[in-house]
């Protein structure tokens, strides 16, 4: 008995579904499956009931190849990764599927190309008057195109009616001819002609449907284009009205100012008169330079707009009066003259680098490794507990990554020279943002430091600072960092990383705080780090994003800078990696607005006036800040030449693993697996890494046994042993160069440098250092 004939597949809008036979294996052969074609994807299920919960397979037609084997069989292949051998119940049914698949593939390819080009075609700035005229011309052109398309579709529809009419007549004639009962060969030929006529009608219907779909899509796009054009035109009109208002206000204030500065003849002084008249003339000639306007910046919590022109005028021609009101002159943050003179002072000219630092490291080898094969069993686990090969690392440790925070130490040098705490806070906030700029392309994982591992970065003669890091805990992993500068600042931090693998992305949450103290002003700042997310772990190109909020607090004065790192969104119109911030005093009054990106630069604007504005998207009232023209606060240094083949290291990072004499035996530069990886010997590095980790486990087990024995001794003998409440012994390790204390200002408990490292280095005495390598 022959197999029951499958029902004819039915189109439903953009969806096409029906039964087909799919080849499974040589034992079961072809099996009946329910196929659904929708949005350029062909999916199949064992039964129709499975559509709500279980999909047996899906293939993307945008990159698929469709081939016909015989009258009922056809093959769909996706570059060798997926291949479906399918069979229809008849040639007519097979042709229906082939037609639907080809149309769906063409549509998927077109949509993919449109999505790739959409970013370049969308306007990013409000149109000018010339652009508005161009927009009107574009709109009329679109309408003309749509009318032409409509007429063409009407012609095609007429053709379709004729085809249907003639096809029906042809089929009736053929049916009558079949009733004559001629020879067997004639009957076969008649059936074949009938099927061909049916296929012709199906194809013509599919063509008309595709044309109608295209027309509907074009009409829908036309509506969006018209809406966007109207929105941009309204925005341009509002901007023109605002500029006209500001120009009138500026003209009025300028006249009032000139009238107020004219003194009566009896009270005037010839010298002063000449100076005053010269000043007025200078103001008139420099009107265009001083009356600068700039783009408004919008944040979910606030909006910045250009300040009233009177502030621009006073900042240029009446600096002394503005200094009286704000306590600082113009927008210069620190004593720029002293900063400039410092770089050319005799002392700085005498300072010469101790050595010429290297500018290259061996290129990264091109080794392929399947990340998913390693990570698929690690979903939800702590990343620090997952054994990873060096293929996913970069040849520096986490201690060296912490030292990279000093890439832009000049910001702290400038902050140390500031007279105002609010000015100083701007530089400290820029320093916190700059520490993320080195991570934008750095998708490699740093080496987890061994317990007791250290790293020194001595740039005292070159840059005026020196820093020291030590791994003070292994479970959980925690590192302490201390840096001190001859320019009057000290930086210290203790960072512990909590990381989770979520399947598609990896979240890294830094715990702990960072503190910065300035010797001259006794200002004490503290802040925390934001969350780092690594996307496309399974498929696609890895990319990194920073998101969250930071509060940089001055515990001495109560000043605060609230920074917001906006997460990347494909649908957002904002610039990627955007950072915004507001500097306020202890009363909550805003003084500066910061804006920029964490991978490029930061700017600041002085707030002249603030008031409550319109409600935001969440119903909260936004604050509108009137600010002066933004000026650059920090800018990222360009990467060295060939950085893409050297792990995207910065100029500082290239020198971090450079061998130096006199460093401690526990220094990261002496770590053998790290050195082997940098040299490109990854197989040896993996073996060495495994040896070091096993050695560390053995040392920890021995330390736990000693602690357990000490815990079983009488009370006086168990002093200093740390045992958790659940009875499990924690890392009972005493750091060599740091000790845990409670900060008197912030009240936080953290590891603080206790001294002795640099003295031991001068003496060359490292007897107290453990053998960790």
C-alpha positions as semicolon CSV with decimal commas, in nm:
position;residue;x (nm);y (nm);z (nm)
1;X;0,000;0,000;0,000
2;X;0,136;0,339;-0,091
3;X;0,210;0,604;0,170
4;X;-0,074;0,849;0,244
5;X;-0,033;1,169;0,052
6;X;0,070;1,465;0,268
7;X;-0,169;1,760;0,277
8;X;-0,083;2,054;0,057
9;X;0,140;2,310;0,238
10;X;-0,043;2,631;0,319
11;X;0,096;2,985;0,324
12;X;-0,006;3,207;0,619
13;X;0,121;3,558;0,563
14;X;0,502;3,532;0,559
15;X;0,482;3,178;0,703
16;X;0,474;2,863;0,490
17;X;0,413;2,526;0,656
18;X;0,340;2,166;0,560
19;X;0,455;1,803;0,571
20;X;0,774;1,681;0,406
21;X;0,979;1,365;0,429
22;X;1,330;1,417;0,578
23;X;1,618;1,173;0,545
24;X;1,736;1,064;0,891
25;X;1,972;0,766;0,848
26;X;2,015;0,441;0,658
27;X;1,810;0,246;0,912
28;X;1,502;0,465;0,933
29;X;1,530;0,629;0,591
30;X;1,290;0,915;0,521
31;X;1,069;1,023;0,812
32;X;0,762;1,245;0,794
33;X;0,823;1,584;0,959
34;X;0,629;1,908;0,993
35;X;0,821;2,200;0,834
36;X;0,764;2,570;0,900
37;X;0,917;2,846;0,684
38;X;0,910;3,186;0,856
39;X;1,129;3,501;0,853
40;X;1,396;3,338;0,639
41;X;1,429;3,037;0,873
42;X;1,323;2,680;0,791
43;X;1,242;2,479;1,105
44;X;1,103;2,130;1,145
45;X;0,918;1,934;1,415
46;X;0,808;1,576;1,454
47;X;0,443;1,682;1,487
48;X;0,246;2,004;1,473
49;X;0,196;1,980;1,849
50;X;0,571;2,025;1,903
51;X;0,568;2,376;1,753
52;X;0,502;2,534;2,092
53;X;0,795;2,382;2,279
54;X;1,044;2,167;2,082
55;X;1,218;2,256;1,759
56;X;1,418;1,970;1,606
57;X;1,631;2,190;1,382
58;X;1,653;2,524;1,205
59;X;1,847;2,639;0,899
60;X;1,903;3,001;0,792
61;X;1,813;3,046;0,427
62;X;2,016;3,368;0,391
63;X;2,333;3,160;0,358
64;X;2,176;2,834;0,236
65;X;2,196;2,663;-0,103
66;X;1,882;2,501;-0,250
67;X;1,930;2,222;-0,505
68;X;1,678;1,997;-0,685
69;X;1,771;1,629;-0,722
70;X;1,474;1,476;-0,908
71;X;1,100;1,514;-0,947
72;X;1,026;1,498;-0,571
73;X;1,360;1,530;-0,391
74;X;1,557;1,845;-0,307
75;X;1,847;1,939;-0,078
76;X;1,906;2,243;0,145
77;X;2,263;2,294;0,264
78;X;2,408;2,564;0,487
79;X;2,777;2,570;0,400
80;X;2,832;2,209;0,506
81;X;2,730;2,268;0,868
82;X;2,368;2,163;0,807
83;X;2,222;1,963;0,521
84;X;1,856;1,860;0,486
85;X;1,765;1,590;0,229
86;X;1,391;1,638;0,175
87;X;1,126;1,467;-0,035
88;X;0,779;1,591;-0,128
89;X;0,481;1,368;-0,209
90;X;0,459;1,501;-0,565
91;X;0,641;1,718;-0,812
92;X;0,378;1,992;-0,779
93;X;0,422;2,000;-0,403
94;X;0,799;2,001;-0,439
95;X;0,777;2,298;-0,677
96;X;0,556;2,485;-0,429
97;X;0,821;2,441;-0,161
98;X;1,105;2,534;-0,398
99;X;0,925;2,855;-0,495
100;X;0,852;2,947;-0,135
101;X;1,209;2,872;-0,027
102;X;1,366;3,075;-0,307
103;X;1,144;3,375;-0,230
104;X;1,217;3,348;0,142
105;X;1,590;3,324;0,072
106;X;1,587;3,634;-0,151
107;X;1,395;3,826;0,115
108;X;1,633;3,716;0,391
109;X;1,938;3,821;0,189
110;X;1,778;4,157;0,112
111;X;1,684;4,220;0,475
112;X;2,035;4,129;0,590
113;X;2,190;4,373;0,343
114;X;1,949;4,647;0,450
115;X;2,028;4,593;0,819
116;X;2,403;4,608;0,748
117;X;2,365;4,938;0,563
118;X;2,107;5,099;0,793
119;X;2,369;5,250;1,023
120;X;2,534;5,440;0,738
121;X;2,208;5,564;0,590
122;X;2,051;5,708;0,906
123;X;2,118;6,080;0,973
124;X;2,303;6,152;1,298
125;X;2,248;6,527;1,325
126;X;1,954;6,764;1,285
127;X;1,914;6,882;0,923
128;X;2,002;7,234;0,827
129;X;1,777;7,449;0,612
130;X;1,949;7,316;0,301
131;X;1,906;6,964;0,426
132;X;1,536;7,028;0,491
133;X;1,488;7,121;0,126
134;X;1,674;6,807;0,030
135;X;1,447;6,609;0,261
136;X;1,138;6,747;0,086
137;X;1,287;6,650;-0,251
138;X;1,367;6,306;-0,115
139;X;1,011;6,270;0,013
140;X;0,862;6,359;-0,327
141;X;1,105;6,118;-0,491
142;X;0,992;5,839;-0,260
143;X;0,626;5,911;-0,340
144;X;0,701;5,907;-0,712
145;X;0,881;5,577;-0,677
146;X;0,589;5,427;-0,486
147;X;0,341;5,541;-0,755
148;X;0,559;5,379;-1,020
149;X;0,578;5,057;-0,821
150;X;0,202;5,061;-0,773
151;X;0,138;5,094;-1,144
152;X;0,381;4,812;-1,216
153;X;0,208;4,586;-0,966
154;X;-0,130;4,669;-1,127
155;X;0,013;4,564;-1,461
156;X;0,141;4,242;-1,309
157;X;-0,196;4,180;-1,147
158;X;-0,366;4,221;-1,485
159;X;-0,120;3,977;-1,635
160;X;-0,195;3,738;-1,352
161;X;-0,570;3,754;-1,425
162;X;-0,503;3,674;-1,789
163;X;-0,270;3,388;-1,694
164;X;-0,532;3,246;-1,457
165;X;-0,805;3,275;-1,722
166;X;-0,598;3,113;-1,994
167;X;-0,465;2,852;-1,756
168;X;-0,814;2,749;-1,651
169;X;-0,922;2,721;-2,015
170;X;-0,614;2,519;-2,090
171;X;-0,683;2,280;-1,804
172;X;-1,046;2,234;-1,911
173;X;-0,936;2,156;-2,264
174;X;-0,675;1,912;-2,141
175;X;-0,928;1,743;-1,912
176;X;-1,162;1,695;-2,206
177;X;-0,873;1,565;-2,413
178;X;-0,786;1,318;-2,138
179;X;-1,140;1,178;-2,152
180;X;-1,088;1,067;-2,513
181;X;-0,878;0,778;-2,375
182;X;-0,602;0,776;-2,628
183;X;-0,288;0,567;-2,597
184;X;-0,094;0,531;-2,273
185;X;0,190;0,756;-2,393
186;X;-0,057;1,029;-2,475
187;X;-0,213;1,005;-2,130
188;X;0,126;1,048;-1,964
189;X;0,210;1,346;-2,174
190;X;-0,125;1,507;-2,098
191;X;-0,072;1,463;-1,724
192;X;0,273;1,611;-1,758
193;X;0,139;1,913;-1,947
194;X;-0,129;1,955;-1,680
195;X;0,130;1,957;-1,404
196;X;0,344;2,207;-1,596
197;X;0,043;2,435;-1,640
198;X;-0,029;2,411;-1,267
199;X;0,331;2,492;-1,184
200;X;0,319;2,790;-1,414
201;X;0,015;2,924;-1,232
202;X;0,175;2,865;-0,891
203;X;0,491;3,048;-0,994
204;X;0,299;3,343;-1,132
205;X;0,094;3,366;-0,812
206;X;0,413;3,359;-0,604
207;X;0,559;3,636;-0,818
208;X;0,254;3,857;-0,765
209;X;0,256;3,790;-0,390
210;X;0,624;3,884;-0,371
211;X;0,557;4,208;-0,555
212;X;0,272;4,292;-0,321
213;X;0,489;4,220;-0,019
214;X;0,755;4,449;-0,161
215;X;0,501;4,726;-0,212
216;X;0,371;4,690;0,144
217;X;0,726;4,699;0,277
218;X;0,806;5,011;0,075
219;X;0,490;5,180;0,199
220;X;0,575;5,096;0,558
221;X;0,926;5,239;0,512
222;X;0,775;5,546;0,352
223;X;0,566;5,610;0,664
224;X;0,873;5,585;0,886
225;X;1,072;5,812;0,655
226;X;0,796;6,071;0,658
227;X;0,774;6,055;1,036
228;X;1,151;6,096;1,072
229;X;1,153;6,388;0,829
230;X;0,871;6,563;1,015
231;X;1,051;6,508;1,347
232;X;1,381;6,646;1,216
233;X;1,205;6,944;1,058
234;X;1,026;7,026;1,386
235;X;1,352;6,996;1,576
236;X;1,525;7,230;1,332
237;X;1,247;7,486;1,367
238;X;1,276;7,472;1,748
239;X;1,653;7,513;1,731
240;X;1,620;7,811;1,496
241;X;1,371;7,975;1,733
242;X;1,600;7,911;2,031
243;X;1,902;8,055;1,851
244;X;1,703;8,361;1,747
245;X;1,591;8,412;2,107
246;X;1,946;8,375;2,235
247;X;2,078;8,618;1,974
248;X;1,820;8,880;2,074
249;X;1,899;8,828;2,442
250;X;2,270;8,855;2,375
251;X;2,221;9,179;2,181
252;X;2,008;9,326;2,459
253;X;2,259;9,229;2,731
254;X;2,550;9,363;2,529
255;X;2,379;9,701;2,493
256;X;2,296;9,707;2,863
257;X;2,657;9,624;2,948
258;X;2,795;9,898;2,725
259;X;2,553;10,150;2,875
260;X;2,648;10,050;3,229
261;X;3,022;10,092;3,167
262;X;2,993;10,454;3,038
263;X;3,102;10,692;3,320
264;X;2,999;11,058;3,354
265;X;3,260;11,303;3,225
266;X;3,312;11,453;3,571
267;X;3,406;11,118;3,720
268;X;3,602;10,979;3,432
269;X;3,976;10,941;3,419
270;X;4,149;10,990;3,084
271;X;4,355;10,678;3,129
272;X;4,058;10,474;3,237
273;X;3,848;10,619;2,953
274;X;4,099;10,508;2,696
275;X;4,122;10,163;2,848
276;X;3,747;10,135;2,880
277;X;3,685;10,238;2,522
278;X;3,952;10,001;2,404
279;X;3,790;9,722;2,604
280;X;3,450;9,792;2,452
281;X;3,593;9,792;2,103
282;X;3,772;9,468;2,177
283;X;3,449;9,313;2,300
284;X;3,269;9,414;1,983
285;X;3,536;9,276;1,757
286;X;3,563;8,950;1,950
287;X;3,188;8,897;1,966
288;X;3,192;8,600;1,733
289;X;3,477;8,431;1,922
290;X;3,330;8,462;2,269
291;X;2,968;8,391;2,187
292;X;3,024;8,023;2,107
293;X;2,741;7,776;2,113
294;X;2,775;7,401;2,132
295;X;2,556;7,093;2,112
296;X;2,335;7,009;2,406
297;X;2,406;6,686;2,591
298;X;2,128;6,468;2,725
299;X;2,153;6,211;3,002
300;X;1,874;5,999;3,151
301;X;1,900;6,215;3,467
302;X;1,990;6,559;3,331
303;X;2,027;6,781;3,024
304;X;2,299;7,037;2,953
305;X;2,239;7,342;2,737
306;X;2,456;7,643;2,650
307;X;2,473;7,894;2,933
308;X;2,321;8,239;2,910
309;X;2,545;8,463;2,695
310;X;2,609;8,690;2,991
311;X;2,830;8,419;3,143
312;X;3,035;8,398;2,823
313;X;3,075;8,775;2,822
314;X;3,177;8,792;3,186
315;X;3,416;8,503;3,154
316;X;3,598;8,689;2,880
317;X;3,589;9,058;2,969
318;X;3,518;9,051;3,342
319;X;3,717;8,760;3,475
320;X;3,777;8,917;3,811
321;X;3,406;8,957;3,875
322;X;3,338;8,594;3,788
323;X;3,623;8,480;4,006
324;X;3,463;8,656;4,299
325;X;3,137;8,468;4,251
326;X;3,268;8,119;4,173
327;X;3,608;8,117;4,338
328;X;3,792;8,021;4,016
329;X;3,880;8,200;3,698
330;X;3,723;8,110;3,362
331;X;3,726;7,737;3,299
332;X;4,086;7,662;3,370
333;X;4,086;7,380;3,619
334;X;4,424;7,412;3,780
335;X;4,709;7,655;3,766
336;X;4,791;7,580;3,402
337;X;5,088;7,815;3,413
338;X;5,242;7,621;3,697
339;X;5,166;7,294;3,520
340;X;5,328;7,418;3,202
341;X;5,629;7,560;3,379
342;X;5,673;7,240;3,574
343;X;5,738;7,043;3,257
344;X;6,016;7,280;3,161
345;X;6,167;7,330;3,506
346;X;6,539;7,259;3,555
347;X;6,460;6,963;3,775
348;X;6,244;6,793;3,513
349;X;6,503;6,856;3,245
350;X;6,762;6,674;3,454
351;X;6,546;6,364;3,487
352;X;6,639;6,103;3,229
353;X;6,496;5,752;3,187
354;X;6,691;5,485;3,367
355;X;6,667;5,268;3,059
356;X;6,510;5,264;2,718
357;X;6,189;5,069;2,747
358;X;6,092;4,813;2,487
359;X;5,824;4,895;2,231
360;X;5,752;4,546;2,092
361;X;5,690;4,193;2,210
362;X;5,667;3,872;2,002
363;X;5,353;3,852;1,790
364;X;5,062;3,650;1,919
365;X;5,059;3,301;1,758
366;X;4,752;3,207;1,557
367;X;4,640;2,899;1,751
368;X;4,278;2,790;1,719
369;X;4,089;2,645;2,014
370;X;3,719;2,582;2,070
371;X;3,618;2,795;2,368
372;X;3,275;2,637;2,392
373;X;3,423;2,290;2,437
374;X;3,583;2,415;2,759
375;X;3,318;2,658;2,883
376;X;3,001;2,453;2,823
377;X;3,052;2,263;3,150
378;X;3,133;2,578;3,346
379;X;2,803;2,769;3,319
380;X;2,720;2,936;3,651
381;X;3,059;2,859;3,808
382;X;3,313;3,101;3,952
383;X;3,559;3,186;3,674
384;X;3,862;3,186;3,905
385;X;3,800;2,816;3,979
386;X;3,794;2,708;3,614
387;X;4,124;2,568;3,479
388;X;4,187;2,753;3,154
389;X;4,467;2,702;2,900
390;X;4,689;2,998;2,817
391;X;4,522;3,021;2,475
392;X;4,261;3,248;2,633
393;X;4,513;3,451;2,833
394;X;4,730;3,750;2,766
395;X;5,092;3,732;2,888
396;X;5,049;3,952;3,196
397;X;4,902;3,883;3,538
398;X;4,613;4,048;3,718
399;X;4,865;4,236;3,931
400;X;5,010;4,393;3,619
401;X;4,658;4,478;3,501
402;X;4,607;4,670;3,826
403;X;4,934;4,853;3,769
404;X;4,801;4,959;3,428
405;X;4,558;5,188;3,613
406;X;4,855;5,426;3,634
407;X;4,869;5,465;3,254
408;X;4,740;5,822;3,293
409;X;4,912;5,916;3,618
410;X;4,946;6,274;3,485
411;X;4,582;6,330;3,578
412;X;4,669;6,277;3,945
413;X;4,976;6,501;3,906
414;X;4,749;6,779;3,781
415;X;4,495;6,709;4,054
416;X;4,765;6,749;4,319
417;X;4,827;7,105;4,196
418;X;4,462;7,214;4,208
419;X;4,368;7,476;4,464
420;X;3,996;7,391;4,464
421;X;3,865;7,053;4,578
422;X;3,596;7,064;4,308
423;X;3,860;7,111;4,039
424;X;4,062;6,831;4,189
425;X;3,758;6,604;4,188
426;X;3,719;6,653;3,811
427;X;4,069;6,518;3,751
428;X;4,022;6,228;3,993
429;X;3,696;6,136;3,815
430;X;3,874;6,147;3,477
431;X;4,143;5,920;3,623
432;X;3,881;5,662;3,726
433;X;3,742;5,661;3,371
434;X;4,085;5,644;3,207
435;X;4,165;5,313;3,377
436;X;3,909;5,141;3,150
437;X;4,049;5,276;2,824
438;X;4,304;4,995;2,798
439;X;4,032;4,726;2,806
440;X;3,837;4,811;2,489
441;X;4,019;4,556;2,269
442;X;4,170;4,339;2,545
443;X;3,958;4,023;2,533
444;X;4,236;3,805;2,675
445;X;4,219;3,691;3,036
446;X;4,508;3,792;3,265
447;X;4,692;3,518;3,453
448;X;4,550;3,450;3,798
449;X;4,831;3,547;4,038
450;X;4,969;3,284;4,272
451;X;4,929;3,344;4,643
452;X;5,220;3,564;4,752
453;X;5,298;3,678;4,397
454;X;5,407;4,044;4,373
455;X;5,464;4,302;4,104
456;X;5,656;4,627;4,128
457;X;5,638;4,917;3,885
458;X;5,920;5,157;3,961
459;X;5,892;5,473;3,752
460;X;6,029;5,708;4,016
461;X;6,295;5,874;3,803
462;X;6,091;5,874;3,482
463;X;5,744;5,966;3,604
464;X;5,782;6,036;3,974
465;X;5,591;5,735;4,111
466;X;5,642;5,376;4,215
467;X;5,384;5,107;4,286
468;X;5,364;4,762;4,440
469;X;5,100;4,488;4,409
470;X;5,067;4,164;4,604
471;X;4,822;3,873;4,585
472;X;4,702;3,865;4,946
473;X;4,433;3,595;4,910
474;X;4,366;3,307;4,673
475;X;4,014;3,195;4,768
476;X;3,858;3,435;4,712
477;X;4,130;3,590;4,490
478;X;4,224;3,938;4,613
479;X;4,511;4,172;4,528
480;X;4,638;4,478;4,716
481;X;4,795;4,772;4,535
482;X;4,988;5,073;4,666
483;X;5,135;5,358;4,461
484;X;5,302;5,676;4,583
485;X;5,422;5,977;4,386
486;X;5,673;6,252;4,449
487;X;5,407;6,493;4,314
488;X;5,204;6,461;4,634
489;X;4,951;6,180;4,587
490;X;4,906;5,823;4,708
491;X;4,683;5,559;4,550
492;X;4,583;5,233;4,713
493;X;4,328;4,967;4,632
494;X;4,226;4,615;4,719
495;X;4,033;4,438;4,443
496;X;3,862;4,101;4,454
497;X;3,696;3,975;4,137
498;X;3,364;3,791;4,131
499;X;3,292;3,649;3,786
500;X;3,015;3,437;3,642
501;X;2,983;3,269;3,304
502;X;2,626;3,304;3,179
503;X;2,649;3,103;2,856
504;X;2,643;3,392;2,608
505;X;2,843;3,644;2,808
506;X;3,083;3,669;3,100
507;X;3,025;3,916;3,385
508;X;3,319;4,036;3,595
509;X;3,222;4,225;3,911
510;X;3,517;4,393;4,090
511;X;3,470;4,406;4,466
512;X;3,658;4,632;4,704
513;X;3,743;5,000;4,689
514;X;4,007;5,239;4,557
515;X;4,138;5,533;4,758
516;X;4,345;5,833;4,659
517;X;4,497;6,081;4,906
518;X;4,660;6,417;4,834
519;X;4,931;6,535;5,070
520;X;4,890;6,911;5,022
521;X;4,513;6,938;5,071
522;X;4,460;6,624;5,284
523;X;4,171;6,538;5,052
524;X;4,079;6,170;5,074
525;X;3,884;6,019;4,781
526;X;3,732;5,674;4,744
527;X;3,537;5,493;4,472
528;X;3,456;5,147;4,337
529;X;3,480;4,988;3,992
530;X;3,195;4,909;3,751
531;X;3,099;4,572;3,601
532;X;3,288;4,444;3,296
533;X;3,098;4,225;3,049
534;X;3,256;4,009;2,777
535;X;3,002;3,937;2,501
536;X;2,982;3,671;2,227
537;X;3,152;3,399;2,427
538;X;3,002;3,121;2,213
539;X;2,978;3,267;1,864
540;X;3,086;3,592;1,702
541;X;3,365;3,833;1,775
542;X;3,439;3,896;2,143
543;X;3,378;4,251;2,262
544;X;3,389;4,420;2,600
545;X;3,150;4,664;2,764
546;X;3,164;4,856;3,091
547;X;2,840;4,944;3,266
548;X;2,728;5,072;3,604
549;X;2,764;5,375;3,826
550;X;3,053;5,515;4,030
551;X;3,045;5,765;4,315
552;X;3,380;5,937;4,368
553;X;3,355;6,084;4,717
554;X;3,583;6,338;4,886
555;X;3,555;6,242;5,253
556;X;3,734;6,561;5,359
557;X;3,491;6,812;5,203
558;X;3,182;6,609;5,117
559;X;3,218;6,680;4,743
560;X;3,096;6,404;4,516
561;X;3,110;6,306;4,147
562;X;2,845;6,065;4,024
563;X;2,957;5,887;3,706
564;X;2,732;5,671;3,492
565;X;2,869;5,419;3,240
566;X;2,588;5,357;2,992
567;X;2,561;4,994;2,872
568;X;2,582;4,948;2,498
569;X;2,249;4,916;2,319
570;X;2,206;4,845;1,949
571;X;1,890;5,056;1,943
572;X;2,032;5,357;2,130
573;X;2,111;5,677;1,941
574;X;2,377;5,771;2,196
575;X;2,744;5,728;2,123
576;X;2,883;5,388;2,228
577;X;3,070;5,354;2,561
578;X;2,921;5,681;2,685
579;X;3,011;5,818;3,029
580;X;2,841;6,114;3,199
581;X;2,888;6,267;3,540
582;X;2,804;6,560;3,766
583;X;3,036;6,712;4,028
584;X;2,848;6,846;4,331
585;X;2,948;6,998;4,663
586;X;2,833;6,874;5,003
587;X;2,512;7,080;4,968
588;X;2,426;6,898;4,645
589;X;2,487;7,201;4,420
590;X;2,626;7,106;4,077
591;X;2,950;7,277;3,969
592;X;3,075;7,070;3,674
593;X;2,930;6,831;3,419
594;X;3,154;6,559;3,274
595;X;3,087;6,378;2,947
596;X;3,271;6,154;2,705
597;X;3,351;5,788;2,647
598;X;3,559;5,551;2,854
599;X;3,763;5,442;2,551
600;X;3,848;5,780;2,398
601;X;3,825;6,103;2,601
602;X;3,646;6,299;2,874
603;X;3,538;6,663;2,871
604;X;3,411;6,895;3,141
605;X;3,180;7,196;3,140
606;X;3,133;7,450;3,419
607;X;2,774;7,473;3,540
608;X;2,654;7,834;3,554
609;X;2,289;7,771;3,637
610;X;2,058;7,475;3,694
611;X;1,683;7,428;3,707
612;X;1,424;7,154;3,682
613;X;1,318;7,065;3,331
614;X;1,088;6,822;3,156
615;X;1,007;6,472;3,274
616;X;1,219;6,189;3,142
617;X;1,121;5,853;3,002
618;X;1,075;5,708;3,351
619;X;0,859;5,997;3,468
620;X;1,141;6,155;3,672
621;X;1,202;6,524;3,635
622;X;1,533;6,601;3,466
623;X;1,767;6,875;3,576
624;X;1,872;7,124;3,308
625;X;2,228;7,258;3,349
626;X;2,339;7,573;3,170
627;X;2,710;7,523;3,107
628;X;3,002;7,691;2,940
629;X;3,171;7,540;2,637
630;X;3,310;7,193;2,704
631;X;3,687;7,151;2,723
632;X;3,900;6,841;2,708
633;X;3,994;6,685;3,040
634;X;4,154;6,357;2,929
635;X;4,229;6,188;2,597
636;X;4,344;5,833;2,533
637;X;4,696;5,779;2,402
638;X;4,711;5,604;2,062
639;X;4,806;5,237;2,062
640;X;5,158;5,151;1,944
641;X;5,212;5,039;1,588
642;X;5,121;4,674;1,536
643;X;4,919;4,653;1,859
644;X;4,665;4,419;1,697
645;X;4,931;4,145;1,681
646;X;5,059;4,218;2,033
647;X;4,738;4,155;2,230
648;X;4,636;4,522;2,182
649;X;4,881;4,622;2,455
650;X;4,935;4,991;2,527
651;X;5,284;5,141;2,540
652;X;5,291;5,091;2,918
653;X;5,160;4,732;2,897
654;X;5,439;4,638;2,653
655;X;5,694;4,717;2,925
656;X;5,519;4,548;3,218
657;X;5,672;4,205;3,156
658;X;6,014;4,335;3,059
659;X;6,283;4,173;3,276
660;X;6,441;4,402;3,537
661;X;6,725;4,350;3,779
662;X;6,676;4,347;4,152
663;X;6,304;4,265;4,162
664;X;6,170;4,020;4,421
665;X;6,179;3,647;4,335
666;X;5,798;3,651;4,364
667;X;5,763;3,919;4,095
668;X;5,529;3,844;3,803
669;X;5,816;3,903;3,561
670;X;5,978;3,585;3,689
671;X;5,668;3,368;3,635
672;X;5,781;3,097;3,388
673;X;5,447;3,012;3,224
674;X;5,383;3,379;3,158
675;X;5,726;3,427;3,001
676;X;5,682;3,116;2,783
677;X;5,346;3,241;2,657
678;X;5,491;3,582;2,568
679;X;5,766;3,402;2,373
680;X;5,498;3,215;2,174
681;X;5,573;2,872;2,325
682;X;5,217;2,802;2,431
683;X;5,238;2,422;2,469
684;X;5,526;2,459;2,715
685;X;5,341;2,743;2,886
686;X;5,034;2,523;2,939
687;X;5,247;2,250;3,094
688;X;5,427;2,499;3,318
689;X;5,099;2,660;3,421
690;X;4,962;2,322;3,525
691;X;5,277;2,253;3,729
692;X;5,255;2,586;3,913
693;X;4,887;2,541;3,992
694;X;4,945;2,191;4,128
695;X;5,236;2,319;4,337
696;X;5,013;2,593;4,478
697;X;4,746;2,338;4,566
698;X;5,003;2,129;4,750
699;X;5,129;2,430;4,947
700;X;4,773;2,521;5,041
701;X;4,691;2,167;5,155
702;X;5,002;2,169;5,374
703;X;4,907;2,508;5,516
704;X;4,557;2,381;5,595
705;X;4,699;2,072;5,773
706;X;4,925;2,294;5,984
707;X;4,635;2,522;6,067
708;X;4,420;2,223;6,165
709;X;4,693;2,091;6,391
710;X;4,729;2,436;6,546
711;X;4,353;2,457;6,599
712;X;4,358;2,130;6,798
713;X;4,627;2,262;7,036
714;X;4,543;2,429;7,369
715;X;4,392;2,777;7,343
716;X;4,723;2,960;7,381
717;X;4,873;2,754;7,101
718;X;4,590;2,820;6,855
719;X;4,632;3,193;6,858
720;X;4,614;3,350;6,512
721;X;4,446;3,055;6,340
722;X;4,150;3,154;6,123
723;X;3,868;2,899;6,105
724;X;3,530;2,985;5,956
725;X;3,208;2,931;6,152
726;X;3,126;2,623;5,943
727;X;3,460;2,469;6,043
728;X;3,621;2,505;5,701
729;X;3,962;2,666;5,720
730;X;4,008;2,975;5,504
731;X;4,329;3,109;5,347
732;X;4,547;3,148;5,657
733;X;4,809;3,353;5,475
734;X;4,988;3,655;5,609
735;X;5,085;3,899;5,335
736;X;5,451;3,999;5,316
737;X;5,417;4,368;5,237
738;X;5,056;4,451;5,327
739;X;4,852;4,429;5,645
740;X;4,476;4,448;5,696
741;X;4,369;4,761;5,882
742;X;4,054;4,971;5,914
743;X;4,075;5,304;5,738
744;X;4,013;5,590;5,980
745;X;3,845;5,808;5,716
746;X;3,620;5,567;5,526
747;X;3,584;5,300;5,793
748;X;3,663;5,027;5,538
749;X;3,883;4,729;5,619
750;X;4,148;4,671;5,356
751;X;4,509;4,566;5,305
752;X;4,741;4,866;5,335
753;X;5,111;4,879;5,251
754;X;5,313;4,835;5,572
755;X;5,651;4,923;5,422
756;X;5,980;4,743;5,383
757;X;5,971;4,637;5,018
758;X;6,182;4,911;4,866
759;X;6,428;4,891;5,156
760;X;6,463;4,516;5,098
761;X;6,522;4,583;4,730
762;X;6,797;4,834;4,808
763;X;6,965;4,575;5,030
764;X;6,899;4,288;4,791
765;X;6,760;4,087;5,084
766;X;6,467;3,868;4,976
767;X;6,506;3,591;5,236
768;X;6,148;3,639;5,360
769;X;5,996;3,572;5,015
770;X;5,841;3,227;4,962
771;X;5,934;2,998;4,675
772;X;5,620;3,012;4,461
773;X;5,770;2,938;4,118
